[in-house]
Amino acid sequence: MTITQLEYIVAVDTYRSFVSAAEKCFVTQPTLSMQVQKLEDTLGVKLFDRSKQPVTPTEIGTEIISQARILLGESEKIKEIITDRKKELSGELKVGIIPTVAPYILPKILQGFIEKYPQVKLIVWEQTTEQIIQQLKLGIIDCGILSTPLNESNLIEIPVFYENFVAYVSKNSNLSKKRNISPEDIDIEEIWVLNEGHCMREQVLNICQRRKSTQGFKHFEYNTGSVETLKRMVDQNNGATILPELALADLSDKNLDKVRYFKSPEPAREVSIVIQRNVIKRRMIEALKNEILEFLPKRMKSKRKKDIMDI
């Protein structure tokens, strides 16, 4: 039994395909299949049911693969001990980040992180919360940057910052006549929101549903995963949308006039780095967290619970 063989069976379990697993492991499919077969012969059990598509682990295979993940994690700790002794960070850091955070953080921190940690290869996937949680559990990524809380008992949430929501309104919206607004002022029929699968969609709906009348939902069938698209829909088609505060950084003065802030307590979201309990690359993750904190305004780094509208 070798570390490589354990890596291969974990990859097959993760991707449920020998072909995809081979691609991710940078080997040919026959090579991977041969090594998996050798491991099965050594153990005297079948790890996968190859008659099914996608490939699925057998009952005993599920138990063995679970243990293989633990062993691979422990082997990675040996590398971590060495890098700790050398006082340098090196290796890959795989990160999942939700689309409503990514464009407002990554461009700000990427160059600085690369310059400070030239031996670290940062690999980032922009995905929905559900996808990131699944990949964290499977060990495909090292950490996720998500809106929390998630209520996932086997994951650890490390709060990084608190971000207010604001309204972005067209001149034809009744909201444009107000200097500061409350959720009760929102006409739910004119709000553009993200499509299913985005946590910010549910947060926005929770804000809007504080209005006594929640009939309508005229625009909720429009499907987009982009906050930037929502802004353009307001610019071109009137109505209003709800934006995270960091989305205001690159707005022109003209478009800043379309922003309306909420009265206290302001609706806000907690953004955290989320990790598995047995995560290996804690020093790299801490470095990433510090790089994010470095560019944020001080008021976003802490927030008292009473100052945040529960959404």
C-alpha positions in Angstrom: 0.0 0.0 0.0 1.4 3.4 -1.0 0.5 7.0 -0.5 0.1 7.3 -4.3 -2.4 4.5 -4.3 -4.4 6.2 -1.5 -4.4 9.4 -3.4 -5.8 7.6 -6.4 -8.7 6.0 -4.6 -9.6 9.2 -2.9 -9.6 10.9 -6.3 -11.8 8.3 -7.8 -14.2 8.6 -4.9 -14.2 12.4 -5.2 -14.8 12.6 -9.0 -16.7 9.3 -9.3 -14.8 8.6 -12.5 -11.5 6.9 -13.3 -11.0 9.2 -16.3 -11.6 12.4 -14.3 -9.5 11.2 -11.4 -6.6 10.4 -13.7 -6.8 13.9 -15.2 -6.8 15.5 -11.7 -3.8 13.3 -10.6 -1.9 14.1 -13.9 -1.5 10.4 -14.9 -3.0 8.3 -17.6 -6.3 6.5 -16.9 -4.7 3.0 -17.4 -1.9 3.9 -14.9 -4.4 5.0 -12.3 -6.7 2.0 -12.9 -3.7 -0.4 -12.6 -2.7 1.1 -9.2 -6.2 1.0 -7.8 -6.4 -2.7 -8.9 -3.1 -3.4 -7.2 -4.4 -1.9 -4.0 -7.6 -4.0 -4.2 -5.5 -7.1 -4.8 -3.3 -6.3 -1.8 -6.3 -5.7 0.5 -8.3 -8.6 -0.9 -11.5 -6.5 -1.3 -13.2 -4.5 -4.1 -13.2 -0.8 -3.4 -15.4 0.4 -6.3 -18.4 -0.9 -8.1 -17.3 -0.4 -11.7 -20.6 -1.5 -13.2 -22.3 1.7 -12.1 -22.0 5.1 -13.7 -20.9 7.2 -12.0 -18.5 4.8 -10.3 -19.4 4.3 -6.6 -17.4 2.8 -3.7 -18.5 -0.5 -2.2 -19.6 -0.6 1.4 -16.2 -1.6 2.6 -14.6 0.7 0.0 -16.4 3.7 1.7 -14.8 2.8 5.0 -11.4 2.3 3.6 -11.5 5.6 1.5 -12.6 7.5 4.7 -9.5 6.2 6.5 -7.3 6.9 3.4 -8.4 10.6 3.6 -7.3 10.7 7.3 -3.9 9.0 6.4 -3.3 11.5 3.6 -4.1 14.4 5.9 -1.6 13.1 8.4 1.1 12.6 5.8 0.6 16.3 4.8 1.3 17.3 8.4 4.9 16.1 7.9 5.4 18.6 5.1 3.8 21.2 7.3 6.2 20.5 10.1 9.1 21.0 7.7 7.8 24.3 6.3 7.2 25.5 9.9 10.8 24.8 10.8 12.0 26.7 7.7 9.7 29.6 8.6 8.5 29.9 5.1 5.2 29.2 3.3 5.3 27.0 0.3 2.9 24.7 -1.6 -0.6 25.0 -3.0 -3.5 26.7 -1.2 -6.9 25.8 -2.8 -9.6 28.2 -2.0 -13.3 28.4 -2.8 -15.0 31.8 -2.7 -18.6 32.9 -3.4 -19.2 35.1 -6.4 -20.7 38.0 -4.3 -17.3 38.3 -2.5 -14.7 37.3 -5.1 -14.6 40.4 -7.3 -14.3 42.8 -4.4 -11.6 40.9 -2.5 -9.4 39.0 -4.9 -8.2 41.8 -7.2 -7.2 43.8 -4.0 -5.2 41.1 -2.3 -3.8 38.9 -5.1 -0.6 40.8 -6.0 0.3 41.5 -2.4 -0.1 37.9 -1.4 2.0 36.7 -4.4 4.8 39.1 -3.6 4.8 38.2 0.2 4.6 34.4 -0.4 6.3 33.6 -3.7 6.5 29.9 -2.9 2.7 29.6 -2.5 0.5 28.7 -5.5 -2.9 30.2 -4.9 -5.7 28.2 -6.7 -9.1 29.7 -6.5 -12.5 28.5 -7.5 -15.5 30.9 -7.6 -18.5 28.7 -6.7 -21.8 28.7 -4.8 -22.0 28.1 -1.0 -23.3 24.6 -1.5 -20.5 23.6 -3.9 -17.8 25.0 -1.6 -19.2 23.2 1.5 -19.2 19.9 -0.5 -15.6 20.4 -1.7 -14.5 21.3 1.8 -16.0 18.0 3.2 -14.3 16.0 0.4 -11.0 17.7 1.0 -10.8 19.1 -2.6 -10.2 22.6 -1.3 -8.3 23.8 1.8 -10.7 26.6 2.8 -13.7 28.6 1.7 -14.6 32.3 1.9 -18.3 32.3 2.6 -21.1 34.2 4.2 -21.8 32.6 7.6 -23.1 31.1 9.8 -23.5 27.8 7.9 -24.6 25.5 10.7 -22.3 22.8 9.6 -21.0 21.0 12.7 -17.9 19.5 11.1 -16.6 22.8 9.7 -14.9 25.6 11.6 -15.9 29.3 10.7 -13.3 32.0 11.3 -15.1 35.4 11.0 -13.0 37.9 9.0 -15.3 40.9 8.4 -18.8 42.2 8.6 -20.3 43.9 5.5 -23.4 46.1 5.4 -25.9 45.8 2.6 -27.1 48.9 0.7 -29.8 49.6 -1.8 -28.9 50.6 -5.4 -31.9 52.4 -7.0 -32.9 54.0 -10.3 -34.2 57.5 -10.4 -37.7 56.2 -11.1 -37.8 54.2 -7.9 -39.6 55.7 -4.9 -36.5 54.7 -2.9 -34.5 57.4 -4.7 -36.6 60.1 -2.9 -35.4 59.0 0.5 -32.0 59.7 2.0 -32.0 56.6 4.3 -34.3 53.7 3.9 -35.7 50.8 6.0 -36.8 47.3 4.7 -40.4 48.5 5.0 -39.8 51.1 2.3 -38.8 48.4 -0.3 -41.3 47.6 -3.1 -40.5 43.9 -3.5 -41.9 43.9 -7.1 -39.1 46.2 -8.3 -36.1 44.3 -6.7 -33.7 42.4 -8.9 -32.1 39.5 -7.1 -29.6 36.7 -7.7 -30.7 33.3 -8.8 -31.2 30.1 -6.8 -28.1 28.7 -5.1 -26.6 32.1 -4.0 -26.7 32.7 -0.3 -27.1 36.5 -0.9 -30.4 35.8 -2.7 -31.8 34.5 0.5 -30.4 37.3 2.6 -31.9 39.9 0.3 -35.3 38.1 0.3 -35.1 38.1 4.1 -34.6 41.8 4.1 -37.4 42.4 1.7 -39.8 40.2 3.5 -39.8 42.5 6.5 -42.2 44.5 4.5 -45.8 43.8 5.5 -46.9 42.9 1.9 -44.7 40.4 0.2 -46.9 39.8 -2.9 -45.4 40.2 -6.3 -41.9 38.8 -6.8 -42.2 40.0 -10.4 -38.5 39.9 -11.2 -37.4 36.9 -9.2 -37.4 34.7 -12.2 -34.5 36.5 -13.8 -31.5 34.2 -13.4 -28.1 35.7 -12.8 -25.2 34.9 -10.5 -23.5 38.3 -10.9 -23.9 41.3 -8.6 -22.5 43.5 -11.4 -25.3 42.3 -13.7 -27.9 43.4 -11.1 -26.4 46.9 -11.1 -26.6 47.1 -14.8 -30.2 45.9 -14.8 -31.0 48.8 -12.5 -29.1 51.2 -14.7 -30.8 50.1 -17.9 -34.2 48.8 -16.8 -35.0 50.8 -13.6 -36.1 49.1 -10.3 -33.6 48.5 -7.5 -31.3 45.9 -6.1 -29.4 45.2 -2.9 -25.6 45.3 -3.0 -22.8 44.3 -0.5 -21.0 47.4 0.6 -17.7 46.4 -1.0 -19.4 46.6 -4.4 -19.5 50.4 -4.1 -15.7 50.8 -4.3 -15.5 51.2 -8.1 -18.7 53.1 -8.7 -18.6 56.5 -10.4 -19.9 59.6 -8.6 -23.0 59.4 -10.8 -23.7 55.9 -9.8 -22.9 56.6 -6.1 -25.9 58.9 -6.2 -28.1 55.8 -6.7 -27.0 54.3 -3.4 -29.3 54.4 -0.4 -28.1 53.3 3.1 -30.3 51.5 5.5 -31.3 53.0 8.9 -29.8 51.4 12.0 -29.7 48.5 12.6 -28.3 48.0 9.1 -28.7 44.6 7.4 -25.2 43.0 7.2 -23.5 39.8 6.5 -20.7 38.0 8.3 -17.9 36.8 5.9 -15.7 34.0 7.2 -12.9 31.7 6.2 -14.3 28.2 6.6 -12.1 25.1 7.1 -12.3 21.5 8.1 -11.5 20.7 11.7 -8.4 18.7 10.7 -7.1 21.2 8.1 -3.4 21.1 7.5 -2.4 24.4 5.9 -3.3 26.7 8.9 -0.3 29.1 8.4 -1.2 29.6 4.7 -4.8 30.2 5.6 -3.8 32.7 8.4 -1.7 34.5 5.9 -4.6 34.8 3.5 -6.8 36.1 6.2 -4.3 38.7 7.2 -4.0 39.9 3.6 -7.7 40.3 3.4 -7.8 42.3 6.7 -5.0 44.5 5.5 -7.1 46.2 2.8 -10.4 46.4 4.7 -11.6 49.6 6.5 -11.4 49.2 10.2 -15.1 49.4 10.8 -15.7 46.2 8.8 -13.3 44.2 10.9 -15.6 44.0 13.9 -19.3 44.5 14.5 -21.4 44.2 17.6 -24.3 41.8 17.2 -26.8 44.5 18.3 -25.7 46.7 15.4 -26.6 44.0 12.8 -30.1 43.3 11.5 -30.7 39.6 11.9 -31.2 38.3 8.4 
